[in-house]
Amino acid sequence: MSTDDKPKHISRRRKFPTFNRSTTSSPLQQVEVDFFQAVTGNDNDVHASPENVQAALCLLKRCVRGNWPAEFDDVVTDDVSVQTESYLKAIVTGQKVADTFRMHGGLSIVRLIKQLQADRVFKDDEDLPSNLSARRLVFNTIGWISMLYQPSHGLTRTPGSNNFKIAVQSRQSSLKSSVPAEKAERPLDELLRACAGMFAIRSQIQKVDERNGSQDHLERKIQVSYLNAHVMKTLANMEFIWVDSISAHLDFDPTTPSVSIFRCPSFCKLHQSEESILAKMFVNMDEETEQPSNKFSAQNFVGEMQVTYRLLFRDDSRARKLYIQQERSRAALAVDDYEATVDPYLDELCGKNLPNSWWFSLGASVRDSYDAEADFPIFKDRLKRIQDYMHGIQPNRFTSLWRDRRDLRLWYTIWTVIILGIIGLIAQFIGLALSAAQVSIAQKAYAAQLKQNQYT
């Protein structure tokens, strides 16, 4: 299901501001500071700015909202339940889960519960490791601190099991909608594999590494003219679904058609460090495989994600305009009092603040193409799938033909022929009109001469 959360009651003319100065400069609570130090692994992250932190916090609030039932308060100790907001309870729990993961590695959910009991985060109850609410809380927390998936409300009720539910926000998602309950007793890497998503990409990287030498240069090309948002919107009527999970980024459904885009790249910027909890999860995941890949890392993953926003929006002036006029409001992290909060780093990556100079007004791309292997070793398959789909789209109307600038040389050739043809037709019409006028004048002159001869 789509969760674009586009507010229907907001006037089309209303502008959607990013974080203003008073919001970004507001001091963090100590629990928020402790949380970010535990999750990013840096006391002073040189990559991040206050705007990035505020955006990531806003995303976390969005994900936790409505996903902390009263039963979770029966699991945690008073140090956690004393917090007034469910979002703050999730932050305190998330910090402890991140610290435990750093110290003990990718434990199973059951062992994480026992460790959290030892750290006095969960209540000291010998039956708690088998408690469904405790297991679900840990499962939810792993999703919140990593954004690899977003937990859904409640538990699925199937005969003999209680599966963990995952919120599927895109129409055709690489994430599974549920994870078997028995995965709570398996190591973290096995749990993440069960969620599928981006970890399925890892095997694709290994296969491509084996055939890289025989690939043609053109096959490795990712073209901005085919993959910018404006072309996809105007020619294919592509829908852009803004999602809360990094695993769902660039999920593509050709039947709709639709493309999923992660709404908070500030989260990616915060996790560029090798010490981030996301990086540790990737390392743990890769170490458990027979053939570790140096390309499959959290740094590469979030780095490529940031470049994809440039490909989709920033590199084409018409795509930038589409982002500002339509997609920006749909990518909002929150909407309060008719005002939307948008990730300022998303604005930067999508080119919202690029100068409106004559050069950009010409419609020229900031960058024309990318190398699939060099620029997108992780996301290349998702991008090439969309590009192949766009290759098959043919304009079926005169206006579509005018907007179709995927191949500029062909576009200029077609319109040069059309314009010259029109000019030729006009010239022929003028020539015919002049010839007709000349014949008419000659006839009148001949008739006048005959009449004059009769009188003489």
C-alpha positions in Angstrom: 0.0 0.0 0.0 1.1 3.6 -0.7 1.8 5.7 2.3 2.5 9.0 0.7 0.3 10.8 3.2 -0.5 13.6 0.9 -2.8 15.9 2.8 -5.9 16.4 0.7 -7.1 19.4 2.7 -4.0 21.4 2.1 -4.4 24.1 -0.5 -2.4 23.7 -3.7 -1.0 27.1 -3.3 0.4 26.5 0.1 4.1 26.2 0.3 5.8 23.4 2.2 8.7 24.7 4.3 11.7 22.8 5.4 13.0 23.0 8.9 13.3 26.6 9.9 16.2 27.9 12.0 14.3 27.8 15.3 13.6 24.1 14.8 17.0 23.0 13.7 18.8 25.0 16.5 16.6 23.6 19.3 18.7 21.5 21.7 18.3 17.8 21.8 17.2 16.0 24.9 19.9 13.9 26.6 18.1 10.7 25.6 18.2 11.8 22.0 21.9 12.6 22.2 22.6 9.2 23.8 20.6 7.5 21.1 22.4 9.1 18.2 25.8 8.4 19.7 24.8 4.7 20.1 23.3 4.4 16.6 25.8 6.4 14.6 28.8 5.5 16.6 30.2 9.0 16.7 30.2 11.6 19.5 30.6 14.4 17.0 29.6 13.2 13.5 31.5 15.3 11.0 29.1 14.2 8.2 25.9 15.4 9.9 24.4 18.8 10.6 21.6 19.7 13.1 19.2 19.6 10.1 20.2 16.0 9.4 19.6 15.0 13.0 16.3 16.7 13.2 15.1 15.1 10.0 16.1 11.6 11.2 14.3 12.3 14.5 11.2 13.3 12.6 11.3 10.1 10.6 11.7 8.1 13.8 8.7 9.8 15.3 6.7 9.1 12.1 7.6 5.4 12.3 7.0 4.9 16.0 3.7 6.8 16.0 0.9 4.3 16.7 3.4 1.4 16.9 4.0 1.4 20.7 1.0 -0.4 22.2 0.3 -0.5 26.0 1.6 -4.1 26.2 5.1 -2.8 25.6 5.0 -0.8 28.8 4.4 -4.1 30.6 7.8 -5.4 29.2 10.1 -2.5 30.0 11.3 -1.2 33.3 10.3 2.1 34.9 13.5 3.7 33.5 11.8 3.4 30.0 8.1 3.6 30.8 8.6 6.8 32.8 9.1 8.6 29.4 5.9 10.5 28.5 6.0 9.9 24.8 6.2 6.6 23.0 8.8 8.1 20.7 11.1 8.7 23.7 10.5 5.2 25.0 11.5 3.8 21.6 14.7 6.0 21.7 15.7 4.7 25.1 15.1 1.1 24.0 16.8 1.7 20.7 19.9 3.0 22.4 20.2 0.0 24.7 19.6 -2.4 21.7 22.4 -0.7 19.7 24.8 -0.8 22.7 24.1 -4.5 23.2 24.6 -5.2 19.5 28.0 -3.4 19.6 29.1 -5.3 22.6 27.8 -8.8 21.8 27.3 -8.9 18.0 24.2 -10.1 16.1 22.4 -11.9 18.9 19.0 -13.5 18.3 15.9 -11.7 19.6 15.6 -14.1 22.5 19.2 -13.5 23.6 18.8 -9.8 23.1 15.8 -9.9 25.5 17.9 -11.7 28.1 20.8 -9.2 27.7 18.3 -6.3 28.0 17.0 -7.9 31.2 20.5 -8.0 32.6 20.9 -4.3 31.7 17.7 -3.6 33.5 15.9 -2.3 30.4 13.4 -5.2 30.4 11.7 -6.5 33.5 13.3 -9.4 35.3 10.8 -12.1 34.4 12.1 -15.6 33.5 9.2 -16.1 31.1 9.9 -12.8 29.3 12.2 -14.3 26.5 9.2 -16.3 25.3 6.8 -13.4 25.7 5.4 -12.3 22.3 5.2 -8.7 23.3 8.8 -8.6 24.3 9.9 -10.3 21.1 7.8 -7.9 19.0 9.3 -4.9 20.8 12.8 -6.0 20.0 11.8 -6.8 16.4 10.3 -3.3 16.1 13.3 -1.6 17.6 15.7 -3.3 15.2 13.6 -1.9 12.4 13.5 1.6 13.9 17.3 2.0 14.5 18.3 0.5 11.1 15.3 1.6 8.9 15.9 -1.7 7.0 12.2 -2.4 7.5 9.2 -0.8 9.2 7.2 -3.0 11.6 3.5 -3.1 11.1 0.8 -3.0 13.7 0.1 -6.1 15.7 0.9 -9.8 15.0 -0.4 -11.9 12.2 -2.6 -14.7 13.5 -1.9 -17.9 11.5 -2.4 -21.4 12.7 0.3 -22.4 15.2 2.4 -19.3 14.9 2.5 -15.6 15.5 4.5 -14.0 12.7 6.2 -10.6 12.9 4.5 -8.2 10.5 6.4 -5.8 8.2 4.7 -2.7 6.7 4.8 -3.0 2.9 4.5 0.5 1.6 5.3 0.0 -2.1 3.1 -1.8 -4.5 5.7 -4.4 -5.4 8.1 -4.6 -2.5 11.4 -6.5 -2.1 10.4 -6.8 1.5 8.3 -9.7 2.8 5.1 -8.8 4.6 5.9 -11.1 7.6 8.7 -13.0 9.2 8.2 -16.4 10.9 8.0 -16.3 14.7 10.8 -18.9 15.0 13.3 -16.4 13.6 13.3 -14.8 17.0 15.5 -17.7 18.1 18.0 -17.3 15.2 20.9 -14.9 14.8 20.3 -11.4 13.6 21.7 -12.0 10.1 19.3 -14.8 9.6 16.4 -12.6 10.7 17.4 -9.9 8.2 17.7 -12.5 5.4 14.2 -13.5 6.2 13.1 -9.9 5.7 14.8 -10.2 2.2 14.9 -6.6 0.9 18.3 -5.3 0.1 20.2 -8.4 1.3 18.9 -10.2 -1.8 21.1 -7.7 -3.7 24.3 -9.1 -2.3 24.1 -12.3 -4.4 23.4 -10.2 -7.5 26.7 -8.3 -6.9 28.7 -11.6 -6.8 27.1 -12.8 -10.1 27.9 -9.5 -11.8 31.5 -9.5 -10.5 32.0 -12.8 -12.5 30.7 -11.4 -15.8 32.0 -7.8 -15.5 34.8 -8.2 -18.1 32.4 -9.2 -20.9 29.9 -6.5 -20.4 29.5 -3.9 -23.2 30.0 -0.3 -22.3 26.5 0.7 -23.5 25.0 -2.0 -21.2 26.7 -0.4 -18.3 25.3 3.0 -19.0 22.6 4.5 -16.8 21.1 7.4 -18.7 19.6 10.5 -17.0 17.4 11.1 -20.1 15.6 7.8 -19.4 15.6 7.8 -15.6 14.8 11.4 -14.6 11.5 11.8 -12.8 10.0 14.2 -15.4 10.4 11.7 -18.3 9.1 8.9 -16.2 6.1 11.0 -15.1 5.2 12.4 -18.5 5.8 9.4 -20.8 5.0 6.5 -18.5 2.7 8.2 -16.0 5.0 6.8 -13.3 3.9 7.2 -9.7 6.5 8.0 -7.0 5.8 6.4 -3.7 7.7 7.9 -0.8 8.6 5.2 1.8 10.1 4.9 5.2 12.4 1.9 4.6 15.8 2.0 2.9 15.3 -1.5 1.7 12.4 -0.5 -0.4 14.3 2.4 -2.1 13.8 2.1 -5.9 11.4 -0.9 -5.7 9.7 -0.9 -9.1 6.2 -2.1 -10.1 5.8 -2.2 -13.9 2.1 -2.9 -13.7 1.1 0.4 -12.0 3.8 1.7 -12.8 5.4 3.0 -9.7 8.8 3.6 -8.1 9.5 3.8 -4.4 11.8 6.4 -3.0 13.1 6.7 0.6 11.9 10.0 2.0 14.8 10.8 4.4 18.3 10.8 2.9 19.5 12.6 6.1 19.4 9.1 7.7 21.8 7.9 5.0 24.2 10.8 5.7 24.1 10.0 9.5 25.1 6.4 8.8 28.1 7.0 6.5 30.5 6.1 9.3 32.0 2.7 9.6 31.0 2.8 13.3 27.3 3.2 12.6 24.9 0.5 13.8 23.8 0.0 10.2 27.5 -0.6 9.1 27.9 -3.2 11.9 24.8 -5.0 10.8 26.1 -5.2 7.2 29.5 -6.5 8.4 27.8 -9.1 10.5 25.6 -10.1 7.6 28.6 -10.3 5.2 30.8 -12.3 7.6 28.2 -15.0 7.7 28.4 -15.6 3.9 30.9 -17.9 2.1 32.2 -15.2 -0.2 32.2 -11.7 1.5 32.0 -8.8 -1.0 33.8 -5.5 -0.4 31.1 -3.7 -2.5 28.3 -4.7 -0.2 28.7 -2.4 2.8 26.5 0.1 4.5 28.8 3.0 3.4 28.4 1.9 -0.3 24.7 1.4 0.2 23.8 4.7 1.7 26.3 6.5 -0.6 24.6 5.1 -3.7 21.2 6.0 -2.3 22.3 9.6 -2.1 23.4 9.6 -5.7 20.1 8.2 -6.9 18.3 11.3 -5.8 20.6 13.3 -8.1 19.8 10.9 -11.0 16.1 11.1 -10.4 15.7 14.8 -9.9 18.8 17.0 -9.7 20.4 16.2 -13.0 17.4 17.5 -15.1 15.9 20.9 -14.8 12.3 19.7 -15.6 12.7 16.9 -13.0 13.8 19.5 -10.4 10.7 21.5 -11.2 8.5 18.4 -10.8 10.1 17.8 -7.4 9.4 21.4 -6.2 5.9 21.6 -7.5 4.5 18.1 -6.8 6.8 15.5 -5.2 8.2 17.7 -2.4 4.9 17.9 -0.5 4.4 14.1 -0.9 7.8 13.4 0.6 7.0 15.3 3.8 8.1 13.6 7.0 5.2 15.2 9.0 2.3 17.5 8.4 1.2 19.7 11.3 -1.2 22.7 11.2 -1.2 22.7 7.4 2.6 22.9 7.3 4.8 20.1 6.1 8.2 19.2 7.4 10.6 18.1 4.6 14.1 16.7 4.9 16.4 19.7 4.0 19.0 17.2 2.7 16.4 15.8 0.3 15.9 19.4 -1.0 19.7 19.7 -1.5 20.0 16.3 -3.3 17.0 17.0 -5.5 18.4 20.4 -6.6 15.7 22.6 -5.1 18.2 25.4 -4.4 20.1 25.3 -7.7 20.3 28.8 -9.2 17.8 29.7 -11.9 20.4 30.7 -14.4 20.0 30.8 -18.1 22.2 27.6 -18.4 19.8 25.5 -16.2 16.8 27.0 -18.0 18.0 25.4 -21.2 17.1 22.0 -19.9 20.6 20.6 -20.1 21.4 17.8 -17.6 23.9 18.5 -14.8 25.1 15.0 -15.7 24.1 13.0 -18.7 24.9 9.4 -17.6 26.4 7.1 -15.0 28.3 3.9 -15.1 26.2 1.1 -13.6 29.2 -0.8 -12.3 31.2 2.1 -11.0 28.4 4.3 -9.6 25.7 1.8 -8.7 27.2 -1.7 -7.9 24.4 -2.3 -5.4 21.4 -0.5 -7.1 22.3 -1.1 -10.7 19.8 -4.0 -11.2 16.9 -1.9 -9.9 17.9 1.1 -12.0 18.4 -1.0 -15.2 15.0 -2.6 -14.7 13.4 0.8 -14.7 15.5 1.9 -17.6 14.6 -1.1 -19.6 10.9 -0.4 -19.0 11.4 3.2 -20.1 13.1 2.0 -23.3 9.9 0.2 -24.2 7.7 3.3 -23.8 6.8 5.0 -27.1 5.1 8.4 -27.4 1.5 8.0 -28.7 0.5 11.6 -29.0 1.9 14.7 -30.6 2.5 16.3 -27.1 4.2 13.2 -25.9 6.5 13.3 -28.9 7.5 16.9 -28.0 8.2 15.9 -24.4 10.2 12.8 -25.3 13.8 14.0 -25.1 15.3 10.7 -24.0 17.5 10.7 -27.1 18.3 14.4 -27.9 19.9 13.6 -31.3 16.8 11.8 -32.4 14.6 14.5 -30.9 16.4 17.2 -32.8 16.4 15.1 -36.0 12.6 14.5 -35.8 11.7 18.1 -35.0 14.1 19.4 -37.7 12.4 17.2 -40.3 9.0 18.2 -39.0 9.8 22.0 -39.0 11.5 21.8 -42.4 8.6 19.8 -43.7 6.1 22.4 -42.4 8.2 25.2 -43.9 8.3 23.3 -47.2 4.5 22.8 -47.1 4.0 26.5 -46.4 6.4 27.5 -49.2 4.5 25.2 -51.6 1.2 26.7 -50.5 2.5 30.2 -51.0 3.8 29.1 -54.4 0.5 27.6 -55.4 -1.3 30.8 -54.2 1.0 33.0 -56.2 0.6 30.8 -59.3 -3.2 30.9 -58.9 -3.0 34.7 -58.5 -0.8 34.9 -61.6 -3.2 32.8 -63.7 -6.1 34.9 -62.5 -4.3 38.2 -63.4 -3.4 36.7 -66.8 -7.0 35.7 -67.5 -8.3 39.1 -66.6 -5.6 40.8 -68.8 -6.5 38.5 -71.7 -10.2 39.2 -71.3 -9.6 42.9 -71.2 -7.5 42.7 -74.4 -10.2 40.7 -76.2 -12.8 43.3 -75.2 -10.6 46.1 -76.5 -10.1 44.4 -79.8 -13.8 44.1 -80.3 -14.3 47.9 -80.1 -11.5 48.5 -82.6 
